[in-house]
């Protein structure tokens, strides 16, 4: 683009005024009309994508650009033209003279904006949102960098209709390993975080976050860690504005807090009512409040859209780690480029034919949609372009599947994702990123349902498809390969898992650095897998290093840091250093209670491991008391049939046995086994663990024939589910052989031992 400096023979590019994750913004001259404009050029959509994907992307861009061009309001940036040139999607907009609100905040540091200015901005943005919401358009990424204040005082909202393309082009950063793209953390509504229904009220919540920052100098949930920000939006009431800045008008402070209601139904009804409320709430002496803010920096002037800035979509975001008052960065650098990935869409049905396609446009579509290829189309090219309505419905159903997963309803989640994947494959093709995203979630549910072999096949196909479409180094490709390694570990194929982890880790370190959270997650998994390979010292050292790095990058109380410290404790236990393991587990439990609460599942899981450590140290009476309390807490919080409640009860039974109370232990084991079989299934790993515990109790009670029956059932089930050569299957065969010896059936015992030994040798790598 920079080489030609001319688009469609009409727009002469003069100089870059902004650059960010989605592309560049140029100051340009419209040769036809002799005026200066701003041209936003999205990143190339080159040949790495399949034909159907590119058609959908171009159609979505065309639809979003037409919606943006149809918006005609003083408070919305005017879109003049759009199209594609040399593989680059571009949008032509009015050139604005002024500063975005993020820049104004930076200019005014260490003070917030003057009160009168903040109230005036609030009134103008509310009026603009009232107009766009009446048109059925929701912005979905309202933040200071997307709101401009011009030199004449006019306030305009930018980036309606195009920022959502960042997700389609594959530019969206991910906060977690779940495959859910997360948005700009400081301004996201709770429903955006949870994947719920997003409508015009989400814009109002984001506006509340923006106004809170303008009025106080910091967003309502101002933490360096994106996870803590999201938890704040979801769970924590914001502090009253006047506790930070007493001179704020009470009526205005109340408006902002109402906008920040967690429940959309508790926010103001619409932006029009909000604008009226702000206007009515202006106090006669508002201008005199500027005297209290006389230390604030005056507004700067400069080029509007895309005024020089270090990051963001098209250069409208503040620089990475831009400081707040006190010099603290808003987020670590790795989180600053997050975008929601789905911006301006209709809050209601806005049929495409209802849009005035000529409004604000100086020409027709100039990209490939106007020029069909001359050659005979391929089979893939014959696929009809799916309607936007179909894609939206599938996206809603995809989120419904994710919601089922968050509730632990894995069967229902799997059914939803399988149905959506089938429709997406038919509409978009097997290698389209949306189809692969659905198949990734299918694999995830299969893993949670105890079907690792099926999950492995699905992950392998997703990884292959993503490598073809996105490339081997793309984060989504690496995520699928990393999950492939995880299920290989579940299947006992730890050497293969190790090789995949090592390969993925090398790419992550090269592409995103050693301290990036995704790199640290991969190293964490590698440490876990090393312990399963028996390389315990290496596992401990790596886990210890990752815990230290996560503490440095994410904070000592971040869940990921505590997960790795939990793994450090596990490695210590495997090394027989149970005193240290007990101390570490207790520290993790205390930290999790502080960060997450006493009843959080992770806190309760740490208490469970404290019990394991106490038992290993021969302190079974303490372990028994702990498990009684834990089982009661689990029952209270999650119910008696919850898998983790049953795990606590299993620990209770084990320690009854260690204290020689075998009849009580047998009764507990049988009861837990029966509930697990009913809830989890006959062949679930937890059910088989309980059935083995029944066999152990029977043996100690000298009821060896019954014990043999139980041991044989466990071994047969594990062979069926995991394979004959899985370590758990081999361990069960050894249990069975020992029981045969107890019954004096030595020849049968020797045969079982030999069979297990042969399978073990076959899976053990040779040193050649």
C-alpha positions, 0 to 999 in steps of 0.5 A: 500500500505504501509503495503505490500510495494511490488507491483505485486511482483516487485516494493519494496516501500522504502520511501514516497517522496511526498504526495498530493491530488491524492495520494503518490509518493514512492521511490522504487526498481524495483526488476526485473531490479535492479534500483530505480524508482518513483511509483505514487500511486493514491488514492483507487478507492474503492467500493463507485463507480458503476461498469461502473464508475470504468470500465471507470476510469480504461480504461481512466487511461490505455489510459492516461498512454499509452499516457504518456509512448509513449512520448520519449523526453529528456524534458519529464519524462519517464514512465516505467509501470502502472497498478492496485494493491489492488484497487490502480492505480499506475504509475512507472516512472524514479526517478529524482534527482533535484528540481521542479520549485516551490521549486526553487522559494521558495529556491531563495526567496526573489529574482526571479531566475537568468535571464540566468537560467530562459531563459534556462528553457524557452528554454528547456520547449518550446522544450519539448512542441514542441515535445509533441504537435507534438504527439497530446498531451496537458498537460493542467496543466503546473505549476512550481510544474510540471516542474523539474530541475535536478542536471545536468541542464536538465529540464523535464515536469512531470505528462503527462497523469495522473493528469486528473484522479483527477477529475474522482476520485472526488478530484477536488476542486470547486471554485464556486457554479456552478458545474464547476471544476476550475483549478490551478488559477495562471496558467490557460488560459482564455479559461480554465476559460470560459470552451472553447476549450482547445488546445496546445495554452493553454499550451503556456499561462500556460508556459507564467505564469510560466516564468513570475513568474520565471522572476519576483518572482510572477505570472502575477496575484498574488492575495490571492483570487482565484476569483481575479486571474481568473478575472485577467487572463480573463480580465486584461492585465499583467504588463510588466515584465521589470516594475518589473525587468528592467534587463530582456532582452527585447526580452525575456520579449516580448516573455512572454507577447506574450504568455499571450495574452487573445486570443489564436490566438494572441499567438505564433503559436507553441512551436517549433517557440517559442523555436527558438525565445527564442534561437535567443533572447539569448544575448551574455552577458546572463551569465553576468546577473547572477552577477545582481542576485548574491543574489539569492539562489543556486539550491538545490538538492534532490529527484526528482519526489515527493521531499518532499512538503506539497501539490499538486498532488503527492507531486509536489506542494509547501506547502499551503500558500507558501510565495512570496516575501514580505511574502504574501501567493499566495492563502488562504489555501482553494484554494491551492489544486485546480487542473484542473481535465482534464490534458493530452489529445490529441490536435488533434486526437491521435488514441489509436492504433497509440500509441506504447504500448510497448514504455517505458513499462516493462510489460503488464497491470496488473489490473482487465482489464486483469482478467474478473470476473468469476461470471455471470455479473450483468445487470450493468456489461454488459454495454459496456465500452464507447469509449473515443471519445464518452466521449470527445464529450459529455464533449464538448457538456456539456461545450457548454450547460454551455456556453449557460447558461453563455449567459442567453440562458436557453432554449438552455442550457436545451436542450443541457444538456437533450440530453447529460444526456440521452446519458451519462445515456445510456453509463455510467449509471444513477448514474455515476457522469457525468450523474448526473452532466448533470442532475444537470445542467438540474435542474439549467436551470429549476430553471432559467426558472421559473420552481422550481417544476421541478427543485426540482424533478431533484435536489432531484434525483441528490442528491440521486444518488450522495449520493449513489455513492459519499457518504452523505458528498461529496461536490457534494452531498451537492451542490445538497442538497443545491440547493434542499433547494434553490428551496424549498424556491422558492416554498414557502416551507421555513420550509423544506428549513430551515431543509435542510440548517441546515443539510447541514451546520452541515456537511460542518462545520464538514468536511471543517470548519466554514470559508470555502467559501462553508460553508459561502455560505450555511450560507448565504442561511440559513440567506436568508431563515430565513428572509422568515420564518419571523425570521428577527432578526436571519436573520440579525444577521447571514447575518451580521456574514457571511459578516464579515467572508467573508470579512476576508476570501475573502476580502472586495471587493469580490463578495460573501462578497458584496452579503452578505452585500446586504443581510444584507441591505435587512434584515435591510429593512425587520426590518423597519430600512430603513435608515440603509438599504439605507446606506448599499445598497449605500455602496455596490453599491459603492464597486461594482462599484469599484470592478466590474465597473459601468455597471456590473449587480451586481452594477446596482442591488445595485442601484435598491435596493437604489431606493427601500429604497428611496421609502420606506422612502417616498423619491419618487421623488429621487427614480423616478430620480434614476429609470429613470437613471437606466432604461436608463443605463440598456437599454444601456447595456443590451437592452430594453427587458432585464428582469433587464431593465424591473425591473427598469422600473417597479420601475419607474412606482411604484414611479410614482404612489406614486407621484399620477401620476396614468395615467402615472403609468398605462401606464408604468405598461401596457407597462412593462407587455406586454414586460414581457409577450412576453419575459418571458412568460404569467405566469412568476413571473415578468409578474404577478408582472406587471399585479398586478401593472396594477390592483393597478393602475386601483384601484386607478383610481377607475376602480374596475371592470377592477382591479378585472379582473387583480387581478383574473388573477394573483391569478389564474396564481399563483395558477397554477404555485406555488400552492394554498397554496403558500404565493404569491397565498394567497396574490393575493387571498386577493387582489381579496377579497379586490377588491370584497369588493370595488365593494360591493360583500361582500359575495364573498369577505368573501368566498375568505377570508375564503378560503385563511385563511384555506389554510394559517392555513394548511401550518402554523406549529403547536407548539405542 
